[in-house]
Amino acid sequence: MVEQQVVPELVGGALCLDVANSVDGRVLDVPLDYLTTYADLVDWALRAGGLSSAEAEALRARADADPDAASEELVRVRGLREAVFAMFYGHATDGVAGADHLTAVQESYTDALRHGRLEPGAAGLRWTWEPDLRLPRWLVAQSAIELATSGSLDRVKACASQDGCQYLFVDTSKNGSRRWCSMTDCGNQAKSKRLTARRRAVRTGAR
């Protein structure tokens, strides 16, 4: 029986960050990459709210019809993902985003603008694209540009876990004090370690 891979909680708060977080354990020699196929990418973007069910279905059909093109696009998306991660992680930890990473995000966004169109929607006008294998990449680039220029850039943080989590998230707490990507994961682990340390200190002091 093949063990089903458990996908992690999406904690980014923005599509670009959720996609950036699709690599687990970046500090390890062999990180776990959740985007190994184009279908993985579609499922991840759908779960993150970047794609509708209809868009996801159309993309899967296109990928099945042209698997080589889908594989090539996956490579491009993974490249953009690394640029997005480096851009926001660099700003969150050092206050600086590398010029090469900014350029890579900008180029994908420029490509997205060339292929988009403005059209009537249910609530007025909307910016949209035809179903295309490049759609997830365009959406990630758009999300990254919007987050970087929305005034919320300083709210983007990297998980403070000492285990090297490095997941990115938008801190929406009132006082901007959130430190963990998830309290049910890294936050609880940190609490458990602090509790263990306190208990050891008490036992040592009692001797």
N, C-alpha and C positions, 0 to 999 in steps of 0.2 A: 504494500500500500504506500503510495507517494504522499509524503507529509506536505500539507498545504502551507505555503509561506504566509505568515501573519503580517499584514501591512500595518505600519505604525499610525498613530493618531496624527491628523493634520493639525498643526499648531501655529502655522505661520501667520495667519490672519490676512494674507494676500496671496493671490495665485502665484506670483513670481517667487515668493518665499517658500510656499509649499512645494513647488517644483525644485527649488534649490535644496530643500530638505529631503529630496528623494535619494540621497546618498547617506547611509548610516555608518558612523564610525570613520570619519575622514582621517582621523589620526592613526588609524590602524594601517598595517602594511597592505592588507587587502580589505578595503571598505566594502560594504554591502550596497550594491546599486540596485534599486528597485525598478529601474527603467532599462530592462534588457531587451525588450522588443517594442515595436511601435504600438502594439496592442496595450502593453503596460503603460505607455505614455498616455494613450487615450483614456484608459481607465483611471489613471491618476488625475488627469486634468478634469475628468467628469466628476470624480469624487471631491475635488477641490472647488468645484463650482465654476470652472472656466468654460466648460462645454455643456450644452444641453444634451439630453438623451438622443434627440434626433441628429444632432451634429456628430455625436460620438458614433452612432450607427453608420452614418454616411462615411466617416473617416475609416472605420473598420472595413467597410466594403471597398473603399479605394485602396487601402493597404493590401487587402487580399487580391485585388486585381493587378496591383503593381508592387510586389514585395520588395523588389530591388530599390525602387524609389522610396518606399517607406523606410527601408533600412538606412539609406543615405540621409534621409531627413532626420531619423533618430540620432544619427551622429551629430548633425547640426544642432539639434535641440540640446543634446548633452553638452556640446561646446558652449552654447548660450547659458545653460544652467550653471556651468562653472564660472562664467564671467559674472553672472548675477550674484552667485554666492560670494565670490571674491570682492565684488563691488560693495555689497551691503555688509559683509563680515569685516572688511577692512575699515569701513566707516564706523561700524559699531564698536570695534576694538581699538582702533588707532586714530579714528577721526579722519582717515584718508582713504580714498578709493583710487586704485591704480588707473592710470590713463588708458592702458591697453584694455582693461575691463570696461571702462566707460565707452570706449570706441566700439567694442564688440556689441554691447547692448544697443548703442545708438544705431549701428548698421542694421541690426535685426529690426529695430523699430522703423527705420527709414524704409526698409523693404516692406514692412507691414503697411505703411502709409501708401505706398505705391499701388498696393493691390486691394485696398479697402474702398468703400464707397459710403456715401451718406444717403439714406433712404427713409421714407416714412415708416413709422412704427406705431405700436399700440398707444404709446405715451408721447407721441411727437416724432421727432427725428432720431435716428440711431445710426451709429457707425457699425458697419458689418462687412463681412467677407463671404465670398462663395466658399462652399465646402472644398477644402484643399488640404493636401497633406501637410502643408506648411502652417495651417491654422494654429495648432498649439504653440508653435514657436512665435508666431505673431502676437498671440494673446499674452504669452509670458513677457515678451519685450514691452508690449503696451502696459502691462501691469507694473513692470519695473520702472518705466519712465514715470508713470502716474504716481507711484509710491515715492520715488526719489524727488519729485518736484511738488508734492502736495503739501509740504510743510510738516509731514510726519516722519521725515527721515531720521530725526533724532530719537524717535520712538522705536526704531528698529534695533533690536538687541540680539546678542548671541547668548545662548543658554550658559549659565554660570556653573554648570556641572563640572566638577574636577575630573570626571571620567572621560572628558573629551567629546561630549555630545555635539557641540557646535551648531545645533539647530538654531535657525533664525526665526524671530517672531516680532510682531508689532505689539508693543506694550500699551494696552488700552486702559491700564489701571489709572485711577484718578491722580495719584501722586507719582506715577512713573516709577514704581518701586519693584515691579515684577522682575524676577531674576531667572526663573526657570522656564524652559519651554513648556513644561506640563507639570502640574503639581501631582498628578497621578503617577508620574514616572520619575523624572529627575528630582523634582521637589521632594517627593517622599523618600527617595534614596538619600538625599542630603539630610533630611530630618532624621532618618534612621541612623545615619553615621554619627550625627551630632549626639543623638541619644545614647548610642553605644559608647561614644567617647566620654560623655558625662558619667555614665554608670561605671566605666573603668576608673575614672578619676575618683569617684566616691569610694569604690572598693579599695583603691590604692591608699587613699587618705585614711581609711578606717583601720588599716593595718598598723 
